[in-house]
Amino acid sequence: MTTPLLQGVEQAALPGRLNPFYLDGRPLPLAMPVAQQLGLRDGQVVQGTIELRGEMMRLLLNGKLLDLPPGLSFHPGEEVWLRAVRGTRGWLLKPVDPDAEQSAPQSATAEAPPATEAPNLSRLMALSLRPPMSPTLMQLFQPGAMDALFKASGDAGLAVMFQSMQLSMRGLTPGALQGAVMSSGFWMEALLGRGQQPGAIDGKSLLRRLIRSLSDKEPASASQLHRALDDVESAQVESLAAQARGEMSFAMVLPFRDANPVEIKFFRPPRRPGQQSSSFSVDIHTDNDVLGEIWLKTTVAQAAHVDMMMWAVKDSVARLARRHADTLGKRLAEAGLTMDSFRVFHAARPNLPETWTATPGSMVDLSA
């Protein structure tokens, strides 16, 4: 039941091959003497090439090798485009989109003011430094928490849109879950980039309309909504950075009308040489009023083999899950999946690496 959902979101998450350097958006600082040696002009767009020298990737620009910021993924021979910007503290090489630069008029490319890129670059850097999924969205999506905001906005259509986004825990189906993931707002830019219109129900559009409605009436509420929007866009930036590393990773918060919100994250590591396909995992986290705080990690390998781990703060919930393990295995079998293992822990979830998978004899440190 998980595979169709993953296939659907994978298609939306493929806006086309993007340059990893452009995605990361990190400027490369240059000392004044180096910029002079390169013969750079303020606002000039230059093309460089990634070179492998020893064990280090470096940027070859105008015949000179430059060190690169850490944490970027490149392949030897890859081309990058950068704009030279002269600032008060020295020079910067800022990544630019080559397609946009080539389609722009030559005069605009040569004389574009460096200040035009600064706000977008600063925004990108700020989003990349945010911690993953702050509690803001989880708080906003608590049952009834949005009602007062909709009433204050005076826009009845927003309440209708949000009701359409909400899932029902009692009637949860794979199709409903896939629809909620696709309407979360996470895919808006990817769809627009492929020439497709987002659906009528879109989480980011909802937040932006609420912000516009409440900016003057209730600035404190608008500020909270801004933080929620930052959460969504920060997750998008992290997903693009993961794509540059060959991974698939995206996270979001889904609202329910009859339960507390659920944070969900999909992850698949890069495919190794000679490997047909990588396993993928789905992490779910919620803090339910009745069941308490629960984490569930589901790892799917070889398309149909499932390993599951569950952490529950309440002992009664952990015991209940163990009693129903056989029933869960039968339900998965009916969906064409084989449950290889299901382990339940009466504890909060420890920090685990994304690529951790269950193996015979493996141990889990519950002291974290």
Helices and strands as residue ranges (DSSP letters): H 2-12, H 20-24, E 28-30, H 32-38, E 45-53, E 56-61, E 64-67, E 79-87, E 90-95, H 98-103, H 106-111, G 114-116, H 118-128, H 136-140, H 147-153, H 156-165, H 174-182, H 188-193, H 203-214, H 219-244, E 248-254, E 262-268, E 280-288, E 292-301, E 305-312, H 315-323, H 325-334, E 338-345
